[in-house]
Amino acid sequence: MSIKLFTNIAKLYTMAGGVRKKDRLDDASIIEHAWMIVADGRVQEIGTGKAPFVDGEIIDCNNQIVLPGFIDAHTHLVYGGDRSNEYRKKMAGVAYLDILQAGGGIHATVEATRKATFEELYNKAKATLDYMLTCGVTTLEAKSGYGLDRDTEIKQLEVVKELQKDTPITLISSFLPAHARPKNYPDAHAFFTYQKNEVLPYVMEHHLAEYMDCFLETGVFNAEEAKEILQIGKDAGLKIKIHVDEIASIGGVDVACELGAVSVEHCMVTTEADSDKLAAHDIMAVLLPATSFNLGSAYARAKMMLKHGVTLAVATDYNPGSCPCSDFLWMLRIASRGYKLTPNEVLSMATINAAKAVDRDHEIGSLEVGKQADFIVMNVASFDEVIANMQKNPITQVYKNGRKVV
């Protein structure tokens, strides 16, 4: 048995006690002057004061703080090309959906991703993962959706599968076949039939995805269309996530409730009535503040959603267009300011609540006995300092399953 004792922890942000809702979101379950024993990659014991004797490696945390590894519950990790050419259009006031309808946006990335080789996609995504690891990300959800055809959707998902061999970050794949309307399939039903018969069987046979996702939005797929493709995924055994309420509220929450989705994501214009529905069905809302910042659009009404009992998580939405940002720390700083939330509240959303958004809160997201020892060491007095100061990365070490990876 491999045993490690981590001593001299100024503050241990355990996030113990399960997912946070309402006022509990600000509770980080902090233990001061702490120590932690890790055995075979899992937390074995936590305490305060004088550390016990162990027959193993002793690691001095030098009076730094320790907190659970971050979980990025919404990314579009694998893609080809670059969309910097759209930035001037956005600054000139051209709307996101107008760029999409003109053949830019997702369609531009689809074309570039189809042309990219497996190696090109792999190398680009690997560099992003290497950077995100230095930002404390230890688990990450990655969506496809930049193929819209059989070969490219599968290529994206197989890149993620191959990346898992070469990164300590746990990768969770989502199949996103309905990310935009493909030009060669104006009829949604025909497109979904193609995905069901030509793409999904391979995805399931080769275990390439855990979730099915869909972009339910005005000008993309409506509620009935989204329900059709998501039901196909659910019938095949995939769990459900849905892009909803980014620009308009058009029934996405009702679809999520009917299908028993794990999460809805974006939620920038989610209503009070729909917040009640999410709370009643225990569906996570994954908020994406850096997207609001980049698009200059409204931030999700986080405080309202909290008041109505919705469980909130936060993620980067890393992608080449609406949010070309893989800096998890910067995203948290934006989240606190954009949603008017405390540092501990956004920390809850990035750890234990984000773990629930990928259906892993029983394994990760907090530092408790029996859970995986995924954690970050930071050279600050408190997590407040991390959020209040926007110009530095205070992470000195990152551990995955008790093994130092940064």
C-alpha positions as CSV (number, residue, x, y, z in Angstrom):
1,M,0.0,0.0,0.0
2,S,1.3,3.5,-1.0
3,I,0.8,5.9,1.9
4,K,1.4,9.7,1.9
5,L,0.9,12.1,4.8
6,F,0.3,15.7,3.8
7,T,1.1,18.0,6.7
8,N,1.2,21.7,7.6
9,I,-1.9,22.6,5.6
10,A,-3.0,26.1,6.6
11,K,-6.6,25.6,5.4
12,L,-8.1,22.4,4.0
13,Y,-11.1,23.2,1.9
14,T,-12.8,19.8,2.1
15,M,-16.2,20.7,0.5
16,A,-17.5,17.8,2.6
17,G,-21.1,17.0,3.1
18,G,-22.5,16.8,-0.4
19,V,-23.7,19.2,-3.1
20,R,-24.4,22.8,-2.1
21,K,-27.8,24.6,-2.6
22,K,-29.0,28.0,-1.5
23,D,-27.2,29.4,1.5
24,R,-25.0,26.3,1.8
25,L,-23.2,27.2,-1.4
26,D,-20.9,29.4,0.7
27,D,-19.9,26.6,3.0
28,A,-16.4,25.2,2.0
29,S,-16.1,23.0,5.1
30,I,-12.7,24.4,6.0
31,I,-10.3,22.7,8.4
32,E,-7.5,24.8,9.7
33,H,-4.0,23.6,10.6
34,A,-4.9,20.3,8.9
35,W,-3.2,17.1,7.8
36,M,-4.4,14.5,5.3
37,I,-3.4,10.8,4.8
38,V,-3.7,9.4,1.2
39,A,-3.5,5.7,0.7
40,D,-3.5,4.1,-2.8
41,G,-4.9,7.3,-4.3
42,R,-7.7,7.8,-1.9
43,V,-8.3,9.9,1.1
44,Q,-7.8,7.7,4.2
45,E,-7.9,10.1,7.1
46,I,-8.1,13.9,7.7
47,G,-7.4,15.7,10.9
48,T,-6.2,18.9,12.6
49,G,-3.3,19.7,14.9
50,K,-0.4,17.3,15.3
51,A,-0.2,14.7,12.5
52,P,0.0,11.0,13.4
53,F,2.9,8.8,12.6
54,V,2.7,7.0,9.2
55,D,4.9,4.4,7.6
56,G,5.1,6.3,4.3
57,E,6.0,9.5,2.5
58,I,5.6,12.8,4.4
59,I,4.9,15.9,2.3
60,D,5.1,19.3,3.9
61,C,2.5,21.7,2.4
62,N,4.4,24.6,3.9
63,N,1.4,26.4,5.3
64,Q,-0.4,26.6,2.0
65,I,-4.1,25.9,1.3
66,V,-5.4,22.7,-0.2
67,L,-8.7,22.3,-2.1
68,P,-10.3,19.7,-4.4
69,G,-9.3,19.5,-8.0
70,F,-11.4,21.6,-10.3
71,I,-14.0,19.9,-12.6
72,D,-14.7,21.5,-15.9
73,A,-18.1,20.2,-16.7
74,H,-18.6,21.8,-20.1
75,T,-16.0,22.1,-22.9
76,H,-15.7,21.6,-26.6
77,L,-12.1,20.4,-26.3
78,V,-11.4,18.9,-29.7
79,Y,-11.7,21.1,-32.8
80,G,-9.8,22.3,-35.8
81,G,-9.1,25.8,-37.1
82,D,-9.4,29.2,-35.5
83,R,-12.2,31.8,-35.5
84,S,-10.3,34.9,-34.6
85,N,-11.6,36.4,-37.9
86,E,-15.1,36.7,-36.3
87,Y,-13.9,38.9,-33.5
88,R,-14.2,42.1,-35.4
89,K,-17.8,41.2,-36.5
90,K,-18.7,40.6,-32.8
91,M,-17.2,44.0,-31.9
92,A,-19.2,45.6,-34.7
93,G,-22.4,44.2,-33.1
94,V,-23.1,41.2,-35.4
95,A,-25.1,38.7,-33.4
96,Y,-23.8,35.2,-32.7
97,L,-26.7,33.5,-34.5
98,D,-26.3,35.9,-37.5
99,I,-22.7,34.8,-37.8
100,L,-23.8,31.1,-37.6
101,Q,-26.5,31.6,-40.3
102,A,-24.0,33.2,-42.6
103,G,-21.9,30.1,-42.5
104,G,-19.5,31.2,-39.8
105,G,-19.5,30.1,-36.2
106,I,-20.0,26.4,-35.6
107,H,-20.2,25.8,-39.4
108,A,-16.8,27.3,-39.9
109,T,-15.3,25.0,-37.2
110,V,-17.1,22.0,-38.6
111,E,-15.4,22.6,-41.9
112,A,-12.0,23.0,-40.3
113,T,-12.4,20.0,-38.1
114,R,-13.4,17.8,-41.0
115,K,-10.2,18.8,-42.8
116,A,-7.9,18.4,-39.7
117,T,-6.0,15.1,-39.3
118,F,-6.3,13.0,-36.1
119,E,-2.8,14.1,-35.1
120,E,-3.6,17.8,-35.6
121,L,-6.7,17.5,-33.4
122,Y,-4.8,15.5,-30.8
123,N,-1.9,17.9,-30.6
124,K,-4.1,20.9,-30.3
125,A,-6.3,19.4,-27.6
126,K,-3.3,17.9,-25.7
127,A,-1.7,21.4,-25.4
128,T,-5.0,22.7,-24.0
129,L,-5.2,19.9,-21.5
130,D,-1.6,20.5,-20.4
131,Y,-2.4,24.2,-19.7
132,M,-5.7,23.4,-17.9
133,L,-3.9,21.0,-15.6
134,T,-1.7,23.9,-14.5
135,C,-4.9,25.7,-13.7
136,G,-6.0,22.9,-11.4
137,V,-8.4,21.0,-13.6
138,T,-8.3,17.3,-12.8
139,T,-11.6,16.2,-14.5
140,L,-13.0,17.5,-17.7
141,E,-16.1,16.9,-19.9
142,A,-15.4,17.0,-23.6
143,K,-18.1,17.3,-26.3
144,S,-18.0,16.4,-30.0
145,G,-20.2,18.4,-32.3
146,Y,-17.8,19.8,-34.8
147,G,-18.3,17.1,-37.3
148,L,-22.0,16.6,-37.9
149,D,-21.1,13.6,-40.0
150,R,-20.0,10.1,-39.2
151,D,-16.3,10.2,-39.7
152,T,-15.6,13.5,-38.0
153,E,-17.8,13.0,-35.0
154,I,-16.2,9.6,-34.4
155,K,-12.7,11.2,-35.0
156,Q,-13.4,13.8,-32.3
157,L,-14.5,11.2,-29.8
158,E,-11.6,8.9,-30.6
159,V,-9.2,11.8,-30.1
160,V,-10.6,12.2,-26.6
161,K,-10.2,8.4,-25.9
162,E,-6.6,8.5,-27.1
163,L,-5.9,11.6,-25.0
164,Q,-7.0,9.8,-21.9
165,K,-3.9,7.6,-22.3
166,D,-1.6,10.6,-22.1
167,T,-3.1,13.0,-19.6
168,P,-3.8,12.6,-15.9
169,I,-7.0,14.6,-16.3
170,T,-10.1,12.3,-16.2
171,L,-11.9,12.9,-19.5
172,I,-15.7,12.4,-19.8
173,S,-17.0,12.3,-23.4
174,S,-20.3,13.7,-24.6
175,F,-21.7,12.9,-28.1
176,L,-23.1,16.2,-29.5
177,P,-24.5,15.2,-32.9
178,A,-27.0,18.1,-33.0
179,H,-24.7,21.1,-32.5
180,A,-25.9,22.9,-35.7
181,R,-28.1,22.1,-38.7
182,P,-25.8,20.6,-41.3
183,K,-26.1,22.2,-44.8
184,N,-26.8,18.8,-46.4
185,Y,-29.6,17.9,-44.0
186,P,-32.2,20.7,-43.9
187,D,-34.8,18.2,-42.4
188,A,-34.0,17.5,-38.8
189,H,-35.7,14.1,-38.7
190,A,-33.7,12.9,-41.6
191,F,-30.5,14.1,-40.0
192,F,-31.4,12.4,-36.7
193,T,-32.2,9.1,-38.5
194,Y,-28.7,9.3,-40.1
195,Q,-27.1,9.8,-36.7
196,K,-29.1,7.0,-35.2
197,N,-28.3,4.5,-38.0
198,E,-24.8,5.5,-39.1
199,V,-23.0,7.1,-36.2
200,L,-24.5,6.2,-32.8
201,P,-24.0,2.4,-33.2
202,Y,-20.3,2.9,-33.6
203,V,-20.2,5.3,-30.7
204,M,-21.9,2.8,-28.4
205,E,-20.0,-0.3,-29.6
206,H,-16.6,1.4,-29.0
207,H,-17.6,3.1,-25.7
208,L,-16.9,6.6,-27.0
209,A,-19.4,8.6,-25.0
210,E,-21.2,8.7,-21.7
211,Y,-23.6,11.5,-22.5
212,M,-25.8,12.7,-25.4
213,D,-26.1,16.5,-25.9
214,C,-28.0,18.9,-28.2
215,F,-28.0,22.6,-28.9
216,L,-31.6,23.6,-28.2
217,E,-31.9,27.2,-29.3
218,T,-33.7,29.6,-31.7
219,G,-32.3,29.1,-35.2
220,V,-30.7,25.7,-34.3
221,F,-33.0,22.9,-33.0
222,N,-36.4,23.5,-31.3
223,A,-37.7,21.6,-28.3
224,E,-39.5,18.9,-30.3
225,E,-36.4,18.3,-32.5
226,A,-34.1,18.2,-29.5
227,K,-36.4,15.8,-27.7
228,E,-36.2,13.5,-30.7
229,I,-32.4,13.2,-31.0
230,L,-31.9,13.1,-27.2
231,Q,-34.5,10.3,-26.8
232,I,-32.5,8.4,-29.4
233,G,-29.4,8.7,-27.2
234,K,-31.2,7.9,-24.1
235,D,-32.7,4.8,-25.6
236,A,-29.2,3.7,-26.6
237,G,-28.0,4.1,-22.9
238,L,-26.5,7.5,-22.9
239,K,-27.2,10.1,-20.1
240,I,-28.5,13.4,-21.2
241,K,-27.1,17.0,-21.1
242,I,-28.7,19.9,-23.0
243,H,-27.6,23.3,-24.2
244,V,-30.5,25.5,-23.2
245,D,-31.5,29.2,-22.8
246,E,-28.3,30.7,-24.1
247,I,-30.1,33.3,-26.2
248,A,-33.9,32.5,-25.9
249,S,-36.0,30.3,-23.6
250,I,-37.9,28.0,-26.0
251,G,-38.8,25.0,-23.9
252,G,-35.4,23.4,-23.2
253,V,-36.0,23.0,-19.5
254,D,-39.3,21.1,-20.2
255,V,-37.4,18.7,-22.4
256,A,-34.7,18.2,-19.7
257,C,-37.4,17.4,-17.1
258,E,-39.2,15.0,-19.4
259,L,-36.1,13.1,-20.3
260,G,-34.5,13.1,-16.9
261,A,-31.4,15.1,-17.9
262,V,-28.4,15.2,-15.6
263,S,-27.8,18.9,-16.5
264,V,-28.8,21.9,-18.5
265,E,-26.1,24.2,-19.6
266,H,-25.7,27.9,-20.4
267,C,-29.0,29.0,-18.8
268,M,-28.4,32.7,-19.5
269,V,-32.1,33.5,-19.8
270,T,-33.6,30.8,-17.7
271,T,-36.8,32.0,-16.1
272,E,-38.1,31.7,-12.5
273,A,-40.7,29.3,-13.5
274,D,-38.2,27.0,-15.2
275,S,-35.9,27.3,-12.2
276,D,-38.6,25.8,-10.1
277,K,-38.9,22.9,-12.5
278,L,-35.1,22.3,-12.4
279,A,-35.2,22.3,-8.6
280,A,-38.1,19.9,-8.5
281,H,-36.5,17.5,-10.9
282,D,-33.0,17.8,-9.3
283,I,-31.4,18.8,-12.6
284,M,-28.1,20.6,-12.5
285,A,-27.6,24.0,-14.1
286,V,-24.1,24.5,-15.5
287,L,-23.4,28.2,-15.9
288,L,-20.8,29.5,-18.4
289,P,-19.7,33.0,-17.3
290,A,-16.8,33.4,-19.7
291,T,-19.2,33.0,-22.6
292,S,-21.3,35.8,-21.3
293,F,-18.2,37.9,-20.9
294,N,-16.9,37.1,-24.4
295,L,-20.2,37.6,-26.2
296,G,-21.1,40.7,-24.2
297,S,-24.4,39.1,-23.3
298,A,-26.4,38.7,-20.1
299,Y,-25.1,36.6,-17.3
300,A,-27.2,33.8,-16.0
301,R,-29.4,34.9,-13.0
302,A,-27.5,32.8,-10.5
303,K,-28.8,34.4,-7.4
304,M,-32.4,33.9,-8.6
305,M,-31.8,30.3,-9.5
306,L,-30.2,29.7,-6.1
307,K,-33.2,31.2,-4.4
308,H,-35.5,28.8,-6.2
309,G,-33.4,25.8,-5.1
310,V,-31.4,25.0,-8.3
311,T,-28.1,23.3,-7.9
312,L,-25.5,25.3,-9.8
313,A,-22.2,24.4,-11.3
314,V,-19.8,26.5,-13.3
315,A,-17.6,25.6,-16.3
316,T,-15.4,27.3,-19.0
317,D,-17.3,26.3,-22.2
318,Y,-13.9,26.3,-23.9
319,N,-14.5,26.5,-27.6
320,P,-13.1,28.3,-30.6
321,G,-15.8,30.9,-31.0
322,S,-18.1,32.0,-28.2
323,C,-15.5,31.2,-25.5
324,P,-11.9,30.7,-26.6
325,C,-10.8,30.5,-23.0
326,S,-9.2,27.5,-21.2
327,D,-8.1,29.5,-18.1
328,F,-10.2,27.9,-15.4
329,L,-9.0,30.4,-12.7
330,W,-9.9,33.4,-14.8
331,M,-13.3,31.9,-15.5
332,L,-13.9,31.6,-11.7
333,R,-12.9,35.2,-11.2
334,I,-15.4,36.2,-13.9
335,A,-18.1,34.0,-12.3
336,S,-17.7,35.7,-9.0
337,R,-18.0,39.2,-10.5
338,G,-20.6,38.4,-13.1
339,Y,-22.9,36.5,-10.8
340,K,-22.1,38.6,-7.6
341,L,-21.1,35.4,-5.7
342,T,-18.5,34.9,-3.0
343,P,-15.2,33.0,-3.7
344,N,-16.5,30.0,-1.7
345,E,-19.7,30.0,-3.7
346,V,-17.9,29.7,-7.0
347,L,-15.5,27.2,-5.4
348,S,-18.5,25.0,-4.5
349,M,-19.8,25.3,-8.1
350,A,-16.4,24.3,-9.5
351,T,-15.8,21.3,-7.2
352,I,-18.6,19.3,-5.5
353,N,-21.4,20.7,-7.6
354,A,-19.5,20.3,-10.8
355,A,-18.9,16.7,-9.8
356,K,-22.6,16.2,-9.7
357,A,-23.0,17.7,-13.1
358,V,-20.9,14.8,-14.5
359,D,-22.5,12.3,-12.1
360,R,-19.4,11.7,-10.1
361,D,-20.1,13.5,-6.8
362,H,-19.7,10.1,-5.0
363,E,-16.1,9.9,-6.2
364,I,-14.7,13.4,-6.6
365,G,-15.4,17.1,-5.9
366,S,-14.6,17.0,-2.2
367,L,-11.8,15.7,0.1
368,E,-13.5,13.1,2.3
369,V,-12.5,9.6,3.5
370,G,-12.8,7.1,0.7
371,K,-12.9,9.6,-2.2
372,Q,-10.2,10.1,-4.9
373,A,-7.3,12.2,-3.8
374,D,-7.6,14.8,-6.5
375,F,-6.4,18.2,-5.1
376,I,-4.6,21.4,-5.6
377,V,-2.1,23.2,-3.4
378,M,-2.1,27.0,-3.5
379,N,0.4,29.5,-2.1
380,V,-2.2,31.9,-0.7
381,A,-3.8,32.6,2.7
382,S,-7.3,31.8,1.5
383,F,-9.3,31.1,-1.6
384,D,-10.7,34.7,-1.3
385,E,-7.2,35.9,-2.4
386,V,-7.3,33.7,-5.5
387,I,-10.6,35.3,-6.7
388,A,-9.9,38.9,-5.6
389,N,-6.5,39.0,-7.4
390,M,-6.9,38.5,-11.1
391,Q,-3.3,38.6,-12.4
392,K,-1.6,35.4,-11.1
393,N,-1.9,31.6,-10.8
394,P,-1.0,30.7,-7.2
395,I,-1.1,26.9,-7.8
396,T,2.2,25.3,-6.7
397,Q,1.1,21.6,-7.0
398,V,-1.7,19.5,-8.4
399,Y,-2.4,15.9,-7.4
400,K,-4.4,13.3,-9.2
401,N,-5.3,10.1,-7.3
402,G,-2.6,11.1,-4.8
403,R,0.1,11.4,-7.4
404,K,1.8,14.7,-8.1
405,V,1.1,15.8,-11.7
406,V,2.1,19.5,-11.5
